[in-house]
Amino acid sequence: MTTPTTMTTLKTGNSNNYPNHPTIMPKNKTRILHLIKSLGRGGAEKLLPETAALHSDGFEFFCMYFYHRESNVVGELEAAGVHVVYVPSGNLGLLWQVKKVKEFILQHDIDLVHSHLPWAGILGRLVRRKTGIPLIYTEHNTWERYNRISYWGNRLTFKLQDAAVFVSNEVALSTRLNLFFAPLTVPPPLLLKTIPNGVNTEKFKKDLMARTRVRRELGIAEQAIVVGKVAVFRSQKRLWLWVEQALEILRHHPETHFLLVGEGEWKQRIERQIEDSGQAARFHLIGMQREIVPFLSAMDIYMSSSAYEGLPVAMLEAMSCGLPVVATRAGGIGEVVRHGMEGYLCEIENHRELAPLVLDLVRDKEKRRAFGEASRKRVEVHFSLEKMVQAIEGLYGQVLERKGVAVK
């Protein structure tokens, strides 16, 4: 078993279990340990440093970060004051990390564990059985889209925790429908709470100087319309359909440009599809970016072709930057975007409607402006990161109180 490697700069000390990990300073705050497996800078990961930076001073955060990709958010976690230990591990490998997590919890006097995504959730539940440590799990997606092993592992162990958070009503409904056969449970009854994903509206707002700079660097005229998306390049996002719709838009409006921000296993196939189309000059694939506000600022319309979602953080960030959205009605997207108000929606199977809906906005500058302003207002009022953090802290307090642990 691989010894976890520290990514922090804390006070030095000695530990037999973690020879490279320093001893934490004496405890004077409520300590929360996040468990998460890397998806390559997906929304679930990006939220950890964003929320950590806004939590009240009474909390101290740790993260055991299990990964099998190089792209991760460790740097952002450190900058937000999170103490990070990362452990190389794939999905099934997490089942052999119970002892390691247990030792970490005891060594650092952790008060509560917060797991994210199914495999880290399963790991957290196994640790809970060994330690009795309170456990909260955040469900970031609908269950129907998990592979069979992830699905059944999540389903059979789901009730072995203290609370579950759902990022949208769609995710909550999916979970409830799939919990009829989940025989194991722990007293008291499992707390279930929907806390929508949020975005830092002060950080994510349109930057006109950055817009001009990015467009100049990419060779895009200021008056050109740019349709974009930020995503991990995986099958869930159906980016090959995104490119198909982009090519259809170009048939009717040849001056349009398309901007994709991200990396992933589908990237080479998407690049080949674009190259074969003969329209490569209109597409800009810029890879993974730690700072995405400049690229969102360079866009005019945000288009999403996903087959399924929980509540996509990148879309919320785009809306916070004042972008109208044209998207399939996947997961929680329909809970945020109201058709004809912040953008346009179509059913997942009707993805060919994306191109004509985008073209409607391409041709109507006033509608783009009105939808963009409505997007920004929608996020400010209903999906701010501050509201999300307050709700999570309230749940931490509720779970700890039930365990007889006082929040510091």
C-alpha positions in Angstrom: 0.0 0.0 0.0 1.3 3.4 -1.0 2.0 5.9 1.8 0.0 9.1 1.2 2.1 12.1 0.2 1.6 15.4 1.9 0.7 18.5 -0.2 0.6 20.9 2.8 3.1 23.2 4.6 2.0 22.8 8.2 4.0 22.6 11.4 6.5 19.8 11.3 6.4 16.7 13.5 6.7 13.0 13.5 4.2 10.3 12.7 4.7 6.6 12.2 1.6 6.2 10.1 2.3 9.3 7.9 6.1 9.9 7.9 5.8 12.7 5.4 2.7 14.3 7.0 3.3 16.9 9.7 1.6 16.9 13.0 -1.4 19.3 13.1 -1.4 22.1 15.6 -3.5 21.7 18.8 -7.2 21.6 18.1 -9.4 24.6 18.6 -11.9 24.2 15.8 -14.4 21.6 14.5 -12.4 19.4 12.1 -14.0 18.1 8.9 -12.4 15.5 6.7 -13.4 15.5 3.0 -13.0 12.2 1.1 -13.1 12.5 -2.7 -11.9 10.6 -5.8 -10.6 12.7 -8.7 -12.7 13.0 -11.8 -10.2 15.4 -13.5 -11.2 18.8 -12.1 -15.0 18.1 -12.3 -17.6 20.2 -10.6 -17.6 18.2 -7.3 -13.9 18.8 -6.9 -13.9 22.5 -7.8 -16.6 23.2 -5.1 -14.3 22.0 -2.3 -11.8 24.9 -2.4 -14.5 27.3 -3.3 -16.6 26.4 -0.2 -13.6 26.0 2.1 -12.7 29.6 1.5 -16.1 30.8 2.7 -16.7 28.6 5.7 -16.7 30.3 9.1 -13.6 30.4 11.3 -15.0 27.7 13.6 -14.1 24.9 11.1 -10.8 23.4 10.0 -10.7 21.3 6.8 -8.7 18.3 5.8 -9.0 16.3 2.5 -7.9 12.8 1.6 -7.7 13.1 -2.2 -7.8 9.7 -4.1 -6.8 10.1 -7.7 -5.7 8.3 -10.8 -5.4 11.4 -13.0 -2.8 14.2 -12.9 -5.3 17.0 -13.2 -6.6 17.9 -9.8 -7.4 20.8 -7.5 -4.8 20.2 -4.8 -3.3 23.6 -5.4 -6.6 25.4 -4.9 -7.4 23.4 -1.8 -4.1 24.4 -0.2 -4.6 28.0 -1.1 -8.0 27.8 0.6 -6.3 26.6 3.8 -7.3 22.9 3.5 -4.7 20.3 4.7 -4.4 17.8 1.8 -3.2 14.3 1.7 -3.4 12.5 -1.7 -3.4 8.8 -2.3 -3.0 7.1 -5.7 -6.1 4.9 -6.1 -8.7 3.8 -8.6 -12.3 2.9 -7.7 -11.8 -0.6 -6.3 -8.6 0.4 -4.6 -10.6 2.6 -2.3 -11.9 -0.4 -0.5 -8.4 -1.1 0.7 -8.0 2.4 2.2 -10.2 1.9 5.3 -7.3 1.4 7.7 -5.4 4.4 6.3 -8.4 6.7 6.6 -9.2 5.4 10.1 -5.6 6.1 11.2 -5.8 9.6 9.8 -9.0 10.3 11.6 -7.6 9.2 14.9 -4.3 11.0 14.4 -5.9 14.3 13.6 -8.9 14.1 15.9 -11.4 14.5 13.1 -15.0 15.3 14.2 -16.9 14.6 11.0 -16.3 13.0 7.6 -17.8 14.4 4.4 -17.6 12.1 1.4 -18.3 12.9 -2.3 -19.2 10.6 -5.2 -20.1 6.9 -4.9 -16.7 5.3 -4.3 -15.6 7.8 -1.7 -19.0 7.4 -0.2 -18.7 3.6 0.2 -15.2 4.1 1.7 -16.6 6.6 4.2 -19.4 4.2 5.2 -16.9 1.4 5.8 -14.8 3.8 7.9 -17.9 4.9 9.9 -18.6 1.3 10.8 -15.0 1.0 12.2 -14.8 4.3 14.0 -18.4 5.5 14.6 -17.3 8.9 13.1 -20.3 10.9 11.9 -20.6 10.8 8.1 -22.2 13.1 5.5 -22.3 12.1 1.9 -23.0 14.4 -1.1 -24.7 12.8 -4.1 -23.7 14.8 -7.2 -25.5 12.8 -9.8 -28.6 10.8 -10.7 -28.2 7.1 -10.0 -29.4 5.7 -13.3 -26.1 6.8 -15.0 -23.7 5.0 -12.6 -22.1 1.8 -13.8 -23.4 -1.4 -12.3 -20.7 -1.8 -9.6 -20.9 1.8 -8.5 -24.6 1.7 -8.5 -25.0 -1.4 -6.3 -22.1 -0.5 -4.0 -23.7 2.9 -3.4 -27.2 1.4 -3.0 -26.4 -1.4 -0.6 -24.4 0.8 1.8 -26.2 4.1 1.4 -28.0 4.1 4.7 -24.8 3.4 6.7 -24.3 7.2 7.2 -25.8 10.0 9.1 -26.9 12.4 6.4 -27.1 12.7 2.6 -27.0 15.9 0.6 -28.4 16.1 -2.9 -27.3 18.9 -5.3 -30.6 19.1 -7.0 -34.2 17.9 -6.7 -33.7 15.6 -9.7 -30.8 13.9 -7.8 -32.9 13.7 -4.7 -35.8 12.0 -6.5 -33.4 9.6 -8.3 -31.9 8.6 -4.9 -35.2 8.1 -3.2 -36.6 6.0 -6.0 -33.5 3.7 -5.8 -33.5 3.3 -2.0 -36.4 0.9 -1.7 -33.9 -2.0 -1.4 -31.2 -0.7 0.9 -31.7 -3.0 4.0 -28.8 -1.8 6.2 -29.3 1.4 8.2 -28.0 3.0 11.4 -30.0 4.8 14.1 -31.1 7.6 14.3 -32.9 7.9 10.9 -30.9 9.1 7.9 -31.1 12.9 7.4 -31.8 13.8 3.7 -31.3 17.3 2.5 -31.3 19.1 -0.8 -28.6 21.8 -1.0 -28.1 23.1 -4.5 -24.6 23.7 -5.8 -23.6 27.4 -5.7 -21.2 29.8 -7.2 -19.1 32.7 -5.9 -20.8 35.5 -7.7 -18.1 38.0 -6.7 -15.4 35.9 -8.3 -17.5 34.8 -11.4 -18.6 38.0 -13.2 -17.9 39.2 -16.7 -14.4 40.8 -17.2 -14.5 43.0 -20.3 -10.8 43.5 -20.4 -10.2 39.7 -20.2 -12.8 39.3 -23.0 -10.9 41.5 -25.3 -7.5 40.0 -24.4 -8.7 36.3 -24.9 -10.4 37.1 -28.2 -7.3 38.9 -29.5 -5.1 35.9 -28.5 -7.5 33.5 -30.2 -7.9 35.6 -33.3 -11.6 36.2 -32.8 -13.1 39.5 -33.9 -14.8 41.5 -31.2 -18.1 41.5 -33.1 -18.1 37.7 -33.7 -20.5 35.5 -31.6 -18.7 32.9 -29.5 -20.6 29.8 -28.3 -18.7 27.9 -25.5 -18.7 25.3 -22.8 -16.5 24.3 -19.9 -16.4 20.5 -19.3 -14.4 17.4 -18.6 -14.2 15.6 -21.9 -16.1 12.4 -21.1 -19.1 10.6 -22.6 -21.6 12.1 -20.2 -21.1 15.5 -21.9 -21.7 14.2 -25.4 -19.3 16.7 -26.9 -19.5 14.9 -30.3 -23.1 16.0 -30.4 -22.0 19.5 -29.3 -19.6 19.7 -32.3 -22.4 18.4 -34.6 -24.7 21.2 -33.5 -21.9 23.7 -33.8 -21.3 22.7 -37.4 -25.1 23.1 -38.0 -24.9 26.6 -36.6 -22.0 27.4 -38.9 -24.1 26.3 -41.9 -26.5 29.2 -41.1 -24.1 31.7 -39.5 -20.5 31.1 -40.7 -19.0 33.9 -38.6 -19.7 32.1 -35.3 -16.8 30.8 -33.2 -16.8 27.9 -30.7 -14.7 27.7 -27.5 -14.2 24.5 -25.5 -12.4 24.6 -22.1 -11.3 21.3 -20.6 -9.5 18.0 -20.9 -10.5 14.4 -20.8 -10.5 11.0 -22.5 -12.7 12.2 -25.4 -10.5 15.1 -26.3 -8.5 13.4 -29.2 -11.7 12.1 -30.8 -13.3 15.6 -30.6 -10.2 17.1 -32.1 -10.3 14.6 -34.9 -14.0 15.2 -35.5 -13.4 19.0 -35.8 -10.4 18.5 -38.1 -12.4 16.2 -40.4 -15.2 18.8 -40.6 -12.9 21.3 -42.4 -14.0 24.0 -40.0 -11.1 23.8 -37.5 -10.5 27.6 -37.8 -13.8 28.2 -36.1 -13.1 26.0 -33.1 -10.8 26.8 -30.2 -9.9 24.0 -27.7 -7.7 25.5 -25.1 -7.4 22.7 -22.6 -7.7 22.8 -18.8 -7.6 26.2 -17.3 -7.4 27.0 -13.6 -8.8 30.5 -14.2 -11.9 30.3 -16.4 -13.5 33.7 -15.9 -11.5 35.2 -18.8 -12.8 32.4 -21.1 -16.4 32.7 -19.9 -16.1 36.4 -20.5 -15.0 35.8 -24.1 -18.2 33.8 -24.7 -21.7 35.1 -25.7 -23.7 31.9 -25.3 -23.2 28.8 -23.2 -24.3 25.6 -24.9 -24.6 22.2 -23.2 -25.4 18.8 -24.8 -25.1 16.6 -21.7 -26.9 13.3 -21.4 -27.1 13.6 -17.6 -26.0 16.0 -14.8 -26.4 16.6 -11.1 -26.3 20.4 -11.1 -23.3 21.5 -13.3 -21.1 24.0 -11.5 -19.6 25.2 -14.8 -23.0 26.2 -16.1 -23.7 28.2 -12.8 -20.4 29.9 -13.3 -21.2 30.8 -16.9 -24.6 32.2 -15.7 -22.9 34.2 -13.0 -20.8 35.7 -15.8 -23.9 36.8 -17.5 -24.2 34.2 -20.2 -27.5 32.9 -21.6 -27.7 29.1 -21.6 -28.9 26.7 -24.3 -28.9 23.2 -23.0 -30.5 19.8 -22.9 -32.8 19.4 -19.9 -30.4 17.1 -18.1 -30.6 16.6 -14.3 -30.8 19.8 -12.3 -30.3 22.1 -15.4 -34.1 22.5 -15.7 -34.3 23.6 -12.0 -31.9 26.5 -12.8 -32.6 27.6 -16.4 -36.2 28.6 -17.1 -37.0 28.2 -20.8 -37.4 31.6 -22.4 -36.0 33.5 -19.3 -32.3 32.6 -18.8 -32.0 30.7 -22.0 -33.6 27.8 -23.9 -34.0 24.1 -23.0 -34.7 21.0 -25.1 -35.2 17.4 -24.1 -32.1 15.2 -23.9 -33.1 13.1 -26.8 -33.9 16.2 -28.9 -30.4 17.5 -29.0 -30.8 18.6 -32.6 -33.0 21.5 -31.3 -29.8 23.0 -29.8 -28.6 24.6 -33.1 -31.9 26.4 -34.0 -32.2 27.6 -30.4 -28.7 29.0 -30.4 -29.3 30.6 -33.8 -32.3 32.4 -32.3 -30.0 34.1 -29.8 -27.2 34.6 -32.4 -29.6 36.7 -34.4 -31.1 38.6 -31.5 -28.7 40.8 -29.6 -31.3 42.2 -27.3 -32.6 38.8 -26.3 -29.0 37.6 -25.6 -28.5 40.7 -23.3 -31.8 40.1 -21.5 -31.3 36.4 -21.0 -27.7 37.0 -19.8 -28.8 39.6 -17.2 -31.5 37.2 -16.0 -28.9 34.4 -15.7 -26.8 36.6 -13.4 -29.7 37.6 -11.3 -31.0 34.0 -11.0 -27.6 32.8 -9.6 -27.3 35.8 -7.3 -30.7 35.2 -5.7 -31.0 31.4 -5.7 -27.6 29.7 -6.3 -25.0 31.7 -4.5 -22.1 29.9 -2.8 -22.8 31.8 0.4 -26.2 30.2 0.7 -24.8 26.8 -0.1 -22.1 27.1 2.6 -24.6 28.3 5.3 -26.8 25.3 4.6 -23.8 22.8 4.8 -22.6 24.3 8.0 -26.1 24.0 9.4 -26.2 20.3 8.5 -22.7 19.8 10.0 -24.1 21.3 13.3 -27.2 19.1 13.2 -25.3 15.9 12.6 -22.7 16.7 15.3 -25.4 17.7 17.8 -27.1 14.3 17.3 -23.8 12.7 18.1 -23.4 14.8 21.2 -20.4 16.8 19.7 -20.5 20.5 20.1 -19.5 22.7 17.2 -16.7 25.0 18.2 
